[in-house]
Amino acid sequence: MEFIAGLPVWLLALLIFCFRVVDVSLGTVRTLSVVQGRITLSVVLGFFEVLIWITAVSQVIAGIRESALLLIAYAGGFAAGNAVGILIESRIGLGSVVVRLISTKAGHDIADALRGNGWRLTTFLGEGRNGPVTLIYLTCPRRVLPSVIERARAIDPQVFWAVESLREQSQGAPAMATPHSTGWRAVLKRK
């Protein structure tokens, strides 16, 4: 039986494993982009996902009688692809989130620091279990969420935060104010 370019079974199994890691990773990112309404990205990822999948599954079906190793590689690639897809998606951080910060001690200091970094946010005074608290609401791209949380925790290590995915938001003011240009950028922006 002829496989892709007459490859030995062990090499074909490795190739099938890699194909499955790639196609399942693409599928994971595609699914999340569908949920977020990213049509173009979903279409492109879906095309390549299915193209790779058809290539992998056709080789497994053609060679299953000769070696069960192909089936194991196929299943292993699927399993590994899920983990890789989740890692990729968390690194690229598609979409935006709503961040709620609650501080019992330094809410206004956190708000001032985040505003100083250019973030637009809203604060509320509230009552917690042990007394007054400051609630801070802001939206930000998911990829910068760790830096927002890190900034808040640097001021109040006990700050509580909750994060929700943001599906839509108004087209009003952006979540982050445009900071004034400094350094060499300021020279380029002068008219």
N, C-alpha and C positions, 0 to 999 in steps of 0.2 A: 504494500500500500504506500502511495506517495503522499507525504504531508507537504507543508509549505517548503518548497525548494529542497525536498529530500532531507530535511533536518532529522537528526537522531531524536528518539522519543524523549529523552531527558531534556534536551534543549527546547523541543516543542512544548513540553510541560512548563518549563520556565517562562517561555514566551507567552503561553496561555495565562499563566499566573499574573504576569505583568500586564497583559491586556485587560484582565479582569480588574486588577487594582485601578488601572486608569479609567475604565468605563464606569465602574461603580463610584469612583471618586467624582467623575463628571456628573453622574446621576444624582449624587448627594447635593452637589452645588446647584445643579439644575433645579432640583425640587425646591430648594430654598429660594432660588430666584423666581420660580413660578409663584410661590406664596407671596413674595414681595412685589409681584406685578412687573418684573423685568422681562418683557416679551422678547426683545432681540437677543439678549443673553441666553434665555431659555431655549430659543430656537437653535442657536448655534451650538450650544452644549448638547442638546438633544440629538442633533445630526451626528456629531462625532461620537457620542455615547453609543448610539445604535450601530454605527458603522464598525466600531471596534468590537461591540458585542457579537455582531453577525460573524465577523472574522473568527473570533474565539470559539463560539459555539459550533460553527461549521467544522472546525478542526477537531473538536472534542467528539462530535457525532461521527465524523469520518474515521477516527482512530480509537474509539472506545473498546472495540473488540481486541485490538492489539495490546492496549495497555490501560489499566485502570488508573495509572499515574496521571493521565490527562484529566480524568474526572476529579481526582483529588486536587490537582493544580487549579482547576476551574473553581471548585468550592473554596479552596484556600484563598484564591485571588478575590473572590466575592467578600469573604470575611475581612480580609486585610483592607480591601477597598473602602469598606464602611468606615473604618478607623481613619484611613488616610483622607477620605472625603471630609469627615468632620474636622480633622486638623487643618486642612486647607481652608475650609470655610471660616473657621475661627481666626485664622491668620489674616485673611483678606477682609473679614468683618463687613460683609455686605449689609446695607441698611442703616437705619437710625434707631435709637432707643430713647425712652423717657427714663430719666434718672430722678429718683426721689431720695434725698439725703435728710436724715433726721439727727440733729445734734442737741444734746442737753447742755453743752458748755460753750461751744465756740461757733454756733451757727452763723452769726454775722461775720465773724472772721473768715469762715469758709466761703461765704457768699462774696465778701470783698476780694478774696484771693482769686476766686474763679472769674469774677468780673474783671479783675486786673489782668487776667489771661485772655480776656476778650469774650467770655461766655455771657450770653444773655440768659437770665434766670429770674425766677420769682421766689420770694420768701414769704412764709406765713408763720405767725406765732401760733403755737398749739399747746395743748396740755397732755403730757405723757403720764405714765404710771407714777413717776416720782416728782412731778412738777412740770414747769414750763419747758418747752422744746421749740426749736426753730426748724421748720420744714423748708427745704429748698427743692424746687422743681426746675429741671432743665432738659433740653433735648440735645443729643449729640450723635455723631456718626459712631457706630459700634467699634470701629477700629481705634478710636481715641478714648473709649470708655475707661480702659485701665489707667490712663494718665489723669483723667478726671477724678476717679476714685482715689488714686495715689495722692493727688494734691489735697483732697479733703482729709484723708487719713493722716497726712503729715501735720495737719493743724489739730485735728481731733481724732486720736487713734480709736476712740469708742464710737465714732459716727456709725449710724445704721444706714444702710442703703438698700434700695430695691430697684430693679431694672426691668422694664417691659419693652418688648419689641414695638416699634412704631410703624404702623402700616401706612398712614397718611398724615399729612399736616398741612396747615394753611400755607399759602404762598406769600404770606406777609414777611415780616422781618426774619432774616436768617437766624439760626440758633447761635451762631458765633458772629460777633461784630467784626468788621474788617479792621484790623489794627493799623495804626499809622505806620507808614513805611519808614524804616530807619536804615542807616548804612548805605550801601551801594544801590539798594532798591529805590531809595528816596531820590537819588540822582536821576535814575531812569524815568521816574514818574513826573518829574518837573516839566512844566510846559513853557 
